[in-house]
């Protein structure tokens, strides 16, 4: 009997920490297999239809999907897709004409699709996410010609240039950069989607390029503090340095964005101070204000601790109740 009690005591997990909460948050923002296959199956359906309408075409998914920085759940997420036209004559055609063909073909099968104002881009709602579809033609490797946003001509775009930068930085940060980017994009989502998601990726990668990452909490505080100093919310696109990536989805939200960053830094700083004082409960409350409805609750963490420690059934329930 004594040995049994000692065994149970040894299995009793430690109290959840702020680090535990961030580990759960990181896992919860990663695409599930069902979400991933939902995207690729939808891509295949679109490609199959377009081949019937337009002949020899193919498609490629790039952007956040290819970097694994797209955020789960997929609700209202945007997946970037290029529809690749073939043939030597494509480069001699005006982008507006090629886009018109693509638009007509898409609308035959997907009447809910719509074109963005003054841009050669189609948006297509599929299940709970959107495809952002552009015409293109291949040049070499991962370099494609896309419609220029300002002129009716083609512009060169290397879809892997930023991916290469990002992956090198992710290796330097021991795989944690992907998690941090998804956290920041989740924060943006629960804060009203004020910022452009691609801009946030560029910003975070740049801010952390000379930073040694330790705790997720300290990293997020550093990002919020440094981002406040970004007076001009704009970044060059590594895929084509002539293209500027706007930081805000609506320029009228500039003041709101500054206030949000300042508030977020204050909350992150307060949370870290509480954690350093040993008050995990208050620290978690601060992080819950930063990530409402998505930051793990204490109950979630206790369940996770019980599972990882092999505690099940009545023993797990008692442990959870005792620690509430």
VEXDREN-2710 file (C-alpha; in Angstrom, 1 decimal):
% VEXDREN-2710
k/r/px/py/pz
1/UNK/0.0/0.0/0.0
2/UNK/2.8/2.4/0.9
3/UNK/4.6/1.8/-2.4
4/UNK/1.3/2.4/-4.3
5/UNK/0.8/5.8/-2.6
6/UNK/4.3/6.7/-3.3
7/UNK/3.9/5.8/-6.9
8/UNK/0.8/7.9/-7.2
9/UNK/2.6/10.9/-5.6
10/UNK/5.4/10.5/-8.1
11/UNK/2.9/10.6/-10.9
12/UNK/1.3/13.8/-9.7
13/UNK/2.2/16.5/-12.2
14/UNK/3.4/19.9/-11.4
15/UNK/1.1/22.9/-11.5
16/UNK/0.7/24.3/-15.1
17/UNK/3.0/27.2/-15.9
18/UNK/2.8/30.1/-18.4
19/UNK/5.2/28.2/-20.6
20/UNK/2.8/25.3/-20.6
21/UNK/0.0/27.6/-21.8
22/UNK/2.1/28.9/-24.7
23/UNK/3.1/25.4/-25.7
24/UNK/-0.6/24.5/-26.0
25/UNK/-1.3/27.8/-27.8
26/UNK/1.5/27.0/-30.3
27/UNK/0.0/23.5/-31.0
28/UNK/-3.6/24.8/-31.3
29/UNK/-2.6/27.3/-34.1
30/UNK/-1.1/24.6/-36.3
31/UNK/-3.2/23.2/-39.2
32/UNK/-4.8/19.9/-38.6
33/UNK/-4.6/17.1/-41.2
34/UNK/-8.3/17.7/-42.0
35/UNK/-7.7/21.4/-42.6
36/UNK/-4.6/20.7/-44.8
37/UNK/-6.5/18.2/-46.9
38/UNK/-9.5/20.5/-47.2
39/UNK/-7.2/23.1/-48.9
40/UNK/-5.4/20.7/-51.2
41/UNK/-8.6/18.9/-52.2
42/UNK/-10.3/22.2/-53.0
43/UNK/-7.2/23.3/-55.0
44/UNK/-7.4/20.1/-57.0
45/UNK/-11.2/20.7/-57.7
46/UNK/-10.5/24.2/-59.0
47/UNK/-7.6/23.1/-61.1
48/UNK/-9.7/20.3/-62.7
49/UNK/-12.4/22.7/-63.6
50/UNK/-10.0/25.3/-65.0
51/UNK/-8.3/22.7/-67.2
52/UNK/-11.7/21.9/-68.8
53/UNK/-12.3/25.6/-69.5
54/UNK/-8.8/26.9/-70.3
55/UNK/-6.8/23.9/-71.4
56/UNK/-3.3/23.2/-70.2
57/UNK/-3.0/25.1/-66.9
58/UNK/-1.7/24.1/-63.4
59/UNK/-1.7/25.8/-60.0
60/UNK/0.6/26.3/-57.1
61/UNK/-0.1/27.3/-53.6
62/UNK/2.4/29.7/-52.0
63/UNK/2.6/32.3/-49.2
64/UNK/1.6/31.4/-45.6
65/UNK/0.4/27.9/-46.7
66/UNK/3.8/27.0/-48.1
67/UNK/5.6/28.3/-45.0
68/UNK/3.2/26.6/-42.6
69/UNK/2.4/30.0/-41.0
70/UNK/-1.3/29.9/-41.9
71/UNK/-3.3/29.8/-38.7
72/UNK/-5.7/27.2/-37.4
73/UNK/-8.7/27.4/-37.2
74/UNK/-9.0/28.3/-40.9
75/UNK/-12.0/30.6/-40.4
76/UNK/-11.6/33.5/-42.9
77/UNK/-7.9/32.6/-43.7
78/UNK/-6.6/33.4/-47.1
79/UNK/-4.7/30.8/-49.2
80/UNK/-2.6/32.2/-52.0
81/UNK/-2.9/30.4/-55.4
82/UNK/-1.3/31.1/-58.8
83/UNK/-3.0/29.7/-61.8
84/UNK/-0.2/29.0/-64.3
85/UNK/-0.8/29.6/-68.0
86/UNK/1.4/27.9/-70.5
87/UNK/2.5/28.7/-74.0
88/UNK/5.0/31.1/-75.6
89/UNK/2.3/33.6/-76.5
90/UNK/1.2/34.3/-72.9
91/UNK/4.0/36.8/-72.2
92/UNK/2.9/38.8/-75.2
93/UNK/-0.7/39.1/-74.0
94/UNK/-1.8/41.9/-71.7
95/UNK/-2.4/40.7/-68.1
96/UNK/-5.9/42.1/-68.2
97/UNK/-6.9/39.8/-71.0
98/UNK/-5.5/36.7/-69.3
99/UNK/-7.2/37.7/-66.1
100/UNK/-10.5/38.2/-67.9
101/UNK/-10.3/34.6/-69.2
102/UNK/-9.5/33.3/-65.7
103/UNK/-12.3/35.3/-64.2
104/UNK/-14.9/34.0/-66.7
105/UNK/-13.8/30.4/-66.2
106/UNK/-14.0/30.6/-62.5
107/UNK/-17.4/32.2/-62.4
108/UNK/-18.9/29.4/-64.5
109/UNK/-18.3/26.9/-61.7
110/UNK/-18.0/29.3/-58.7
111/UNK/-20.5/32.1/-59.0
112/UNK/-19.6/33.3/-55.5
113/UNK/-16.1/34.3/-56.7
114/UNK/-15.4/38.0/-57.0
115/UNK/-12.7/40.3/-58.3
116/UNK/-10.9/42.7/-56.0
117/UNK/-11.2/46.4/-57.1
118/UNK/-8.6/47.5/-59.6
119/UNK/-6.6/44.3/-59.2
120/UNK/-6.1/41.1/-61.2
121/UNK/-7.1/39.0/-58.2
122/UNK/-10.1/36.7/-57.7
123/UNK/-11.3/35.8/-54.2
124/UNK/-13.1/32.5/-53.9
125/UNK/-14.8/31.3/-50.6
126/UNK/-14.3/27.6/-50.1
127/UNK/-15.8/26.1/-46.9
128/UNK/-14.4/28.3/-44.2
129/UNK/-11.5/29.9/-45.9
130/UNK/-10.7/31.9/-49.1
131/UNK/-8.5/31.3/-52.1
132/UNK/-6.8/34.5/-53.4
133/UNK/-6.2/33.5/-57.1
134/UNK/-4.0/35.3/-59.6
135/UNK/-3.0/34.4/-63.1
136/UNK/0.7/33.9/-63.8
137/UNK/3.2/32.2/-66.1
138/UNK/6.5/30.4/-65.2
139/UNK/9.9/31.9/-66.0
140/UNK/12.3/29.6/-64.3
141/UNK/12.4/27.6/-61.1
142/UNK/10.1/29.4/-58.6
143/UNK/10.1/32.6/-60.5
144/UNK/6.8/33.6/-62.2
145/UNK/5.4/36.6/-64.0
146/UNK/2.3/38.1/-62.3
147/UNK/0.1/41.1/-63.2
148/UNK/1.6/44.4/-61.9
149/UNK/-0.8/46.0/-59.5
150/UNK/-0.2/49.5/-60.9
151/UNK/0.2/48.9/-64.7
152/UNK/-1.3/46.5/-67.2
153/UNK/2.0/44.6/-67.6
154/UNK/3.7/41.6/-66.1
155/UNK/6.1/41.8/-63.1
156/UNK/8.6/39.2/-62.0
157/UNK/7.8/37.5/-58.7
158/UNK/9.9/34.9/-56.8
159/UNK/7.6/33.0/-54.6
160/UNK/10.4/31.3/-52.6
161/UNK/12.6/34.3/-51.8
162/UNK/11.0/35.1/-48.5
163/UNK/10.5/31.4/-47.7
164/UNK/14.2/30.9/-47.9
165/UNK/14.8/33.9/-45.5
166/UNK/12.1/32.6/-43.2
167/UNK/13.3/29.0/-43.1
168/UNK/16.9/30.0/-42.3
169/UNK/15.7/32.2/-39.4
170/UNK/13.4/29.5/-38.2
171/UNK/16.3/27.1/-38.0
172/UNK/18.3/29.7/-36.1
173/UNK/15.5/30.0/-33.6
174/UNK/15.3/26.2/-33.3
175/UNK/11.9/25.9/-35.0
176/UNK/10.2/28.4/-32.8
177/UNK/9.8/31.2/-35.3
178/UNK/6.9/29.4/-37.0
179/UNK/5.1/29.2/-33.6
180/UNK/5.7/32.9/-32.8
181/UNK/4.5/34.0/-36.2
182/UNK/1.3/32.0/-35.9
183/UNK/0.8/33.4/-32.4
184/UNK/1.1/37.0/-33.6
185/UNK/-1.3/36.3/-36.5
186/UNK/-3.7/34.8/-34.0
187/UNK/-3.4/37.9/-31.8
188/UNK/-4.1/40.0/-34.9
189/UNK/-7.2/37.9/-35.7
190/UNK/-8.7/38.2/-32.2
191/UNK/-7.9/41.9/-32.2
192/UNK/-9.9/42.6/-35.3
193/UNK/-7.5/41.8/-38.2
194/UNK/-6.1/45.3/-38.3
195/UNK/-2.7/44.2/-39.7
196/UNK/-1.9/42.5/-43.0
197/UNK/-0.8/38.9/-42.3
198/UNK/2.1/38.9/-44.7
199/UNK/3.3/42.2/-43.3
200/UNK/3.3/40.7/-39.8
201/UNK/5.4/37.8/-41.0
202/UNK/8.0/40.2/-42.5
203/UNK/8.0/42.4/-39.4
204/UNK/8.4/39.5/-36.9
205/UNK/11.2/37.9/-39.0
206/UNK/13.0/41.2/-39.2
207/UNK/12.6/42.1/-35.5
208/UNK/13.9/38.7/-34.4
209/UNK/16.8/38.5/-36.8
210/UNK/19.3/39.5/-34.2
211/UNK/17.2/38.3/-31.2
212/UNK/18.0/35.2/-29.1
213/UNK/14.6/33.6/-28.4
214/UNK/14.0/32.1/-25.0
215/UNK/10.5/32.2/-23.6
216/UNK/7.5/32.8/-25.9
217/UNK/6.2/35.4/-23.5
218/UNK/9.4/37.5/-23.6
219/UNK/9.6/37.2/-27.4
220/UNK/6.1/38.5/-27.8
221/UNK/6.8/41.4/-25.4
222/UNK/9.9/42.3/-27.5
223/UNK/7.8/42.2/-30.7
224/UNK/5.1/44.5/-29.3
225/UNK/7.7/46.9/-27.9
226/UNK/9.6/47.1/-31.2
227/UNK/6.6/47.3/-33.4
228/UNK/5.4/50.4/-31.7
229/UNK/8.4/52.2/-33.1
230/UNK/7.4/51.1/-36.7
231/UNK/5.9/54.5/-37.6
232/UNK/5.5/53.6/-41.2
233/UNK/3.6/50.3/-41.5
234/UNK/5.1/49.2/-44.8
235/UNK/7.7/46.6/-45.9
236/UNK/9.5/45.7/-49.2
237/UNK/8.3/42.3/-50.5
238/UNK/11.4/40.0/-50.9
239/UNK/9.7/38.4/-53.8
240/UNK/10.0/41.7/-55.7
241/UNK/11.6/44.6/-54.0
242/UNK/9.6/47.1/-56.1
243/UNK/6.5/45.9/-54.3
244/UNK/5.5/47.5/-51.0
245/UNK/3.6/45.3/-48.5
246/UNK/1.1/47.5/-46.7
247/UNK/1.0/46.9/-42.9
248/UNK/-2.6/47.8/-42.4
249/UNK/-5.7/46.3/-44.1
250/UNK/-7.2/49.8/-43.8
251/UNK/-5.0/52.9/-43.5
252/UNK/-7.7/54.6/-41.5
253/UNK/-6.8/52.2/-38.7
254/UNK/-3.4/53.8/-38.1
255/UNK/-4.2/55.3/-34.7
256/UNK/-6.1/52.1/-33.7
257/UNK/-3.0/50.0/-34.6
258/UNK/-0.7/52.2/-32.6
259/UNK/-3.0/52.0/-29.5
260/UNK/-3.3/48.2/-29.9
261/UNK/0.4/47.7/-30.0
262/UNK/1.0/49.9/-26.9
263/UNK/-1.8/48.2/-25.0
264/UNK/-0.4/44.7/-26.0
265/UNK/3.1/45.7/-24.9
266/UNK/1.7/46.9/-21.5
267/UNK/-0.3/43.7/-20.9
268/UNK/2.7/41.5/-21.9
269/UNK/5.0/43.4/-19.6
270/UNK/2.5/43.2/-16.8
271/UNK/2.1/39.4/-17.4
272/UNK/5.8/38.8/-17.2
273/UNK/6.1/40.8/-14.0
274/UNK/3.4/38.7/-12.4
275/UNK/5.1/35.6/-13.5
276/UNK/8.4/36.8/-12.0
277/UNK/6.6/37.4/-8.8
278/UNK/5.3/33.9/-8.8
279/UNK/1.7/34.8/-9.5
280/UNK/0.9/32.5/-12.4
281/UNK/-2.8/33.1/-12.1
282/UNK/-2.6/36.9/-12.7
283/UNK/0.0/36.3/-15.5
284/UNK/-2.4/34.0/-17.3
285/UNK/-5.2/36.5/-16.9
286/UNK/-3.1/39.1/-18.7
287/UNK/-2.3/36.7/-21.5
288/UNK/-6.0/35.8/-21.8
289/UNK/-6.7/39.5/-22.3
290/UNK/-4.2/39.5/-25.2
291/UNK/-5.6/36.3/-26.7
292/UNK/-9.3/36.3/-25.8
293/UNK/-11.1/33.0/-26.4
294/UNK/-8.0/31.2/-27.6
295/UNK/-5.4/31.3/-24.9
296/UNK/-5.4/28.0/-22.9
297/UNK/-7.4/28.0/-19.7
298/UNK/-6.0/26.5/-16.5
299/UNK/-8.4/23.6/-16.8
300/UNK/-7.1/22.9/-20.3
301/UNK/-3.6/22.7/-19.0
302/UNK/-4.5/20.5/-16.0
303/UNK/-6.1/18.0/-18.4
304/UNK/-3.0/18.1/-20.6
305/UNK/-0.8/17.6/-17.6
306/UNK/-2.8/14.6/-16.5
307/UNK/-2.7/13.0/-19.9
308/UNK/1.1/13.4/-20.3
309/UNK/1.6/12.0/-16.8
310/UNK/-0.5/8.9/-17.6
311/UNK/-3.2/9.8/-15.0
312/UNK/-6.7/8.7/-16.1
313/UNK/-10.2/8.3/-14.8
314/UNK/-11.2/9.2/-11.3
315/UNK/-7.6/10.0/-10.3
316/UNK/-7.3/12.6/-13.1
317/UNK/-10.7/14.1/-12.2
318/UNK/-9.7/14.4/-8.5
319/UNK/-6.4/16.0/-9.4
320/UNK/-8.2/18.6/-11.6
321/UNK/-10.8/19.4/-9.0
322/UNK/-8.2/19.7/-6.2
323/UNK/-6.2/22.3/-8.3
324/UNK/-9.1/24.5/-9.2
END
